[in-house]
Amino acid sequence: MRRTTTLISLFSVALLSFAGGFASVQAAPEKPNIVIFLVDDMGVMDTSVPFLTDEAGKPKRYPLNDYYRTPSMERLAAQGIRFNNFYAMSVCSPTRCSIQTGQNAARHHVTNWINPERNNAGPKGPPDWDWEGLDSHDVTLARTMHDAGYRTMHVGKGHFGANGFEGANPLNLGFDKNVGGDAFGAPGSYYGTNNYTRMKNKKPFHSVPGLEKYHGTDTFLTEALTIEANALLDDAVKAGEPFFLYFPEYAVHAPFDADARFADHYKDSGKSEQAQAFATLIEGMDKSLGDLMDHLEELGVAENTLIFFMGDNGTDAPLGDEHAVACAAPLRGKKGAHYEGGMRVPFIAAWAKPNPENPFQKQLGIPAGVIQNQQASVEDLFPTILAFTGIENPADHPVDGRRLDTLLTGKPDPTRTETFLMHYPHSPHRSDYWSSYRDGDWKVIYHYFPTEVSGNSHYQLFNLKDDPFEQDDLSKEKPEELKRMMEELMSELESHNAQYPVDPETSKRVLPQMP
């Protein structure tokens, strides 16, 4: 049911009549507002906020933290909690569908980024993976919140389904409003002077929809989306409705169009032109976050608004080889890779304006400036948000995510298992046809078709406590540990009804094998 504004008489009827009017105040909101601020291709090191920690669990700065400038992220982290072991899928569409469904990609079967024009399973990929994407029959976070009375707003990148299918339009997935969301994952251009598109075969390509008013202007794409998001917030607050704003930035995905507002900050960095442009996209995204927070305060709803900030997969920073320590240094790898740099992302949760006396903040007290070391992932948002807003998950909808309530208060949660499954049965990408599984300190990677990347072995095994940057493969030195981890990986895949690569000669599934 939609929240309405309640009129409360402050005087007697006679006094009101005498005054020729009446006084009114807005009733306390019945539900908190929720914002998911999702950044494309932003890894855990693409920020001035240190997420990695030392042996004592304290934040530790690395050179990349001193290269990037993200004061709004610093502000958000200072008033909330950040996680240093937060995981997303290694490519974008799987993460976006996991946020909306609360399911691991192995279960919802959107296991690759969605090419809007053709099925990109790969030569040996599962032919029945869900290339079409989410549809109007799927249970989504947006639809569930909409049905519970929330105004649901989508601003930015969609990438939930291919062209010609329902998932291409976020309005089919439970959103009341959509600005910018479409089937593609990258804008044609960030420049308003280019109408946020580029020409391909003499036709506009990847034209960001809903921004025609900015065509021909100097308005950078990130700025245009922020203006539109704030306008939608105006409408929701004016209507007196609780809102769910899903704000998936196109930044910092390629093309690496430099944001001129911040170019001077990086011109003397000694890094490549592309790396400098990437940094300007990061800083522009950060300005968007700050502008959003400021606007929530101007509207008087900041205390009632919970913000979740995160990346959708590991970094795509143009700083070096995808399997080396460069793009996410000191982590190894980048977007699409099976190493930690491909799936560790920033995550911050905070009230837009902390106030311990606020009724919602009494229900969920988030400490200021705290780092949570316990493991979590993008699929945890669905059950966390529904539980906090008092919305029931449909009984027939399986959820892999686990509630973050305890972790968000800065406390450890001994009931949580420290595991994360990443399943990528596709090619071509930076890593092809692989699954990985983390359980506590240990991480196993299984390569369905061994390559030079895996040392021509099916297996890689790392102890992330002793070797957080994945330099020492223990698969041959620790055979019993490898066996245990492979048993767990295979069990998890089967329990999620995972799809597997296919041998093109026999048309049979290629299943993982025990060592």
N, C-alpha and C positions, 0 to 999 in steps of 0.2 A: 504494500500500500504506500502511495506517495506521501511523504511528510508534508504537512500543511502548516501555514502560519496561523497561530492561535491568537485571537484578539482578547486581551485581558483588560477589563475595566479597572481603571485606577481611582475612579471617583464614583460617586453615586449617580444614578440616572438623572436626577434633577440637576446636579452640578454639570454633568456632561451637556444636558440640554441648554443650560444657561450659557455655557462656553461656546455652544454652537458646534460642537465637534466631539471627538473622543480620542483617547490616547491608546496606542497599541504598542506592544513589544513582541518580538519574535520568541516563540517558545524554544526551550532548549532542544537541540536536535536529538532525534531518537536513535540515529545511527551515525557512526563515524564516516568521514569521507576517506577514500582510498586512492592513492596515486601510485602507479607503477611507471617509473622512469627508466626505460630500457635503452641502452646504448649499443649500437651495432658495431661488432668487431672490436670491442674494447676489452682488452685483457687486464689482468690484475696489476700490471706494472705501468699502465698508460695514464699515470696520474701523479700529482705531487703528494697525494695521501699515501703514506706507507701502509701497505696491508701485510706484507711479510713480516715475520717476527724472529727474534733471536731465541736462544735456548730457554730463556726465562719467560717467553711469551710476550715480550715487549716489542713495539713496532721498531723495525730496522729500516733505515733509508738505504737506497741503492742509487747509482748514478741516474737511472731513468726517472726516479722521483724528483730529481733536481732539474731535469730537462723540461718536463711538462709543467704547465701552470693550470691548476684547477682550484682556485680559491673557494668556489661555491661547494665543491665536494669537501673541502676542508671544513667549511662551515657546517655542512650537514653531518659530517663525521664527528665534529666537536660536540654536537648536540644529540648524538645518537650512538648506535653501536655498529661496528663493521666486523665482517667475518673474514678471516684469512684462509679459510679452507672451504670456499664456496664454489660449487661446480655448476657448469652449464654443459649442454651438448657441444661437441666440437665444431659444429656448423649451425647456421642460424635457424632455418625453418623447424628443425626438431625441437630446439629450445622454445620457440614461440608457441608451438603446439603443446609443449609440456607445461608452460605457464598457464595456458587456457584449460588444460584437461587435468592437471595434477598427475599425469602419467609419464613414465619413462618412455623415451622414443622407441625402445624395443617393443613396447606394448601398443602404442598408438600407430606405429608403423610409418610415420613420417620420419624416415631415418636418414634422409639426405636433404640438402638445400633443394628447393623446388625450382627447376627451370620452367619458366612460365609457358614456354612454347613446345617443349618436347619432353618425353619421359627420359630422365637422366639417371636411370638405375645403374648404368655402367655395363660393360660387356658381360660381366658375370654376376651382376646384381640381381636381387630377387625381383622377378618380373611383376609381382603383385604388391610391391611396396605401395604406400599410399601417396602416389604422386599427385592425385587429385586434391589431396589435402582435407582439411576440416570442412564440414558442411552443416546445413541447417538442422540436421538430426542429431548432431553431436552435442553432448553436454559440455558447455564451456563456462569459464569463469564469468565472462561477460553476460551470457544469457541467464545464468543462475542469479547473478546480482540484479539484472534487469527485472527478472520475474519477482524479485523480492522488493522492488520499489526503487532501485537505484537508477539514476540517469547515467547511462554508460556511454563513454565518449572515447573514440579512437582518433589519435592524431599522429600521423607519421607513417612508418613502414608497416605494411601488412605481411605479405609473403606467407599466407596461410594456405594457399591453393593455387593451382595453375589456371591459366586463362581458359575461360569457357566453363569453369566449375564454380560452385557456390563460394568456396573458400577464397576466391579472388577478391570478393567484396566483404569487408568486415561487417557490413550491415546485415549479412546473412548469418552472422555468428553471435548475434545478441547485442550488438552495439546500436545505440540510438543515433549516433552521429559518427561520421567518418570524414576526416580530412586527410588526404594524402595516401591512404592505404590502397594497395593494388596487388596484383599477382607478382610483380617483380621485386627483387631484393635490393637493387641499387638504382639511384636516380640517374637519369641521363646527364644531368648537370646540377650543381649546387647554385648556379647563377641565375638570378631573376632576369638578367639581360639575355639569357639563353632560353627563357621560359621554362627553366628546370627540365630541359630535355636536350637531346642531341640528335643529329640526323643520321639515319642508317638506311641505306638503299633509298635515299632521297625522301625518307619518311621520318617523322618524329619518333624517337625511340625512348622508352621508359619515361614518359612525361608524367610528372607527379600531378595527380588530379586534385582539384579543389582549390588551386592557388592562382587562378587566372587573374585575379585582381592585382597580383604582384608582377605579372609578366611585363617585361621591358623595364623593370626598375632595378635598382642596385641592391635590392633586398636579398640577402643570402638565404638559402633554403632553411637553415636552422632557425634563423630569425623569423622567417615567415610562419613556420610551424608554431613557434612559441607565441606569436601574436594571435594565431588562430586558437591555440589551446587556452590562452587567457580569456579570449572572447567567449568560448564555450563555458568556461568557469563562471563568467559573469552571468550567463543565461541560467545556469543551474542554481546559482546562489539566489538570483532574483526570483526564480520559481520556488525557492524554498525546498528543493529536493536534495537528498544525499547523492553524492556523485562518486562514480568510479571513473577516473581518468587513466586510460592506458596510453602512455606517451612514448612510443618507440621511435626514437630519433633515426633518421637515415644516417646521420653522422655516427661513426667515423668511417663508414664503408667507402671503398673506392667508387667513383673516380676521386683521386686526391686533388680536388680543386681547393686552392689556397683561399682561406678566409682573410681578406685583406685587412680586416680590423685588427688582426693579431700577428700579421706577418713580421713586423719589426722585432717581435720578441724572440725570433728564432734565426734571423738572418745571419748572425755572427756565431751560430752554434757549431759550424764546421760539418754539419750533417747535410745529406743530399737534399736537393730541392723537393723531392717527394716526401722525405722524412719531415722536412719543415712544414710542408702543406698538411701532412697528417697531424702534426702538433697543433696547427691552427684550427683544424676540425675539432680536436679535443678541447681546446680552449673555448671555441664557439659553443660546443655542447655544454660546457660548464657554465657559460654565461646564461644559456637557456635555463639551466637548473636554477640559477640564482634569481633570474627574472620570474620564474614560476613561483618560487618561495616568497619573493617579495609581493607578488600579486595576491597570493593566498592570504598574506597578512593584511594587505590593503582591503580585501573583501571581508575581513573579520572572521575567517573560517580556519585560520592556520592551526589553532589549538585543537581543532576537531579533525585535522587531516593527517593521516599517516602516510608517509612516503617510503616506498621501497625503490632503491636505486640499484641497478645491476647492469652487467654486460651480457650479451647473448651468446658469446663464445670467446675463445682466446683471441689474443691480439692479431691484427693483420698489419702491424707497423712495418713499413718498408725499410727494415734495418739490417736484414741479413738472411741467411739460409733458414728455411722453415724447421729444420731438425737440429739446428745448433743453438748455442746460448748467445743470443744477440737481440732478437725482437722483444723478448720478455725477460732479458737478463735480470737476475741470475737463473731464472727458469729456462728450461729447454723447450724449443718448439714454438709454434704459433697456430693460428686458426687452421683447423683441418687435420692437425697432427695428433698423434697418439700420446704425446708427452704433455706434461702439466701446463705448459704455455698455451696449449690448444684448448684447454677446458677449465682452467682456473680463471675466475672473473671477479671483479669488484662487487661487493654487496654491502649496502648501508641501509639500515632501517632507522628512521627517526620521525618524531612528530615535527611538523613544519614549524611549530612554535611550542617549545616545551613549557608546560605548566602543570606541576604535580597536583594542583587542586582541580584540574579539569576531570570531569567524571570518566571520560574515555581513557585518559591517561592514568587514572587510578586503576582501571581494569588492566591496562597494559603499560606498566611503568618501564620505559626504556632508559637505561642509564646513559649519562653523557660521556663521550670520549672513550668508550670502552671497546676493546677488541675481544671478539668471541673466537676461540681457537677450535671449537668443536665443528665437525663437518656438517654441511648442509648443501642443498642444491635447488635448482629452479623449480623442480616439481613439488617442493614443499610450500610454495606460495598458495596454491589452490586450497589445500585444507586449512592453512593458517588464516587466510582472509575470510573464508566462509565461517570458520569457527568464531572468529572475533566479531564478525558482523551478525552473528546469530542466524546464519542461513544454513539450512540442511543440504547436504550433498544428496542428490538423487540415489535411492537405494541400489539401483542396478548399475551404478557407475563405479567401476573399480578405480581406486586411487593409490598410486605408489608413494606419493609424497607424505611426509610426516610433519605434524604441527611444530612450529617454531616457538611457541609461546614461552617456554622456559628459557630457551637460548636467547630470545630477544630481551629478556630481563638481565642478561649478563651472567646467568648461572649455568652450571653444567647440567646436562640432562642425561642421567645414567640409563634411562630407558631407551635411548636412541642407539641404533646400530650404526657404526661408522663405516658405511659402505656407499659406493657409487658405481653404477653400471653405465658404460658408454658403448654403444653398438653402432658400427658403421660398415654395413655389408656392401659397400659401393666403391666405384672408381669412375673417373680418375680424380684424385685429389692429392693433397700432400702426403697422406697415408691412405693406402688402398686396402679395403677388405680386412677389417680388424674389429676386435672387441677388446675392451679393457674393463678391469674390475678392481676397485680399491676396497680393502677391508683393513681398517685401522692403519697401521704403519706400512702395510704391504700393498703392492700394486702389480698385477699381472696384465700383460698385453698378449693377445693371441692374434697371429697373422695367418689368415686362411690360405694365403699364397705367399710364401716367403720371398722376400726381395732383398736387395742390398740395404735398404733402410733398416730391416730387421736382422741384418747380418746373415741373411739366408736361413734364418731359423723361424720356426713357428712361434717361439716363446721369447718374451722378455720379462724379467722379474726385478723389481726394485724395492728396497726398503726406504721409504720416504722420510723416516725419522733420521736414519743415519746418512741418507743420500738424497736430500730433498730436491736436488737438481738433476737426478737421473743420469748419472755418469757411470755407474757400476752395475752392469747387468749380472744378476746373481742366479740366472736360470740354470746354469750348470753346477754352480757351487752349492746350491740349496735345493736338491731334487725333491726332498720331502715337502718343503714349503711350496715349491712349484706345483706339486701334485695337489696339495690342499687347496691352493688358490684356483687351480684349473677346475677342480671339482665344484667349487663355489661358483665360478664363472659360468660353467655349463648348467648348473642347477638354476641360476638366476635367469639365464637366457630361456630355458625351457619354461620356467614359471611365468615369464612374460609373454609366452607364445611368440618368441622372436622369429623373424624371417632370416634366411641364410643365403649366402651366395650360391650360385648354381654352376655346375660344371657344364660348359656349353657342348661338350662331346656326348655326355650321357644324359643331360637334362635333369640330373639328380642334385639334390641339395648337398652342399659341402658343409658338413658339421665339424665343430671343433673336436680335436682328438686329444686324449690324455698323453702326456709325455711317456 
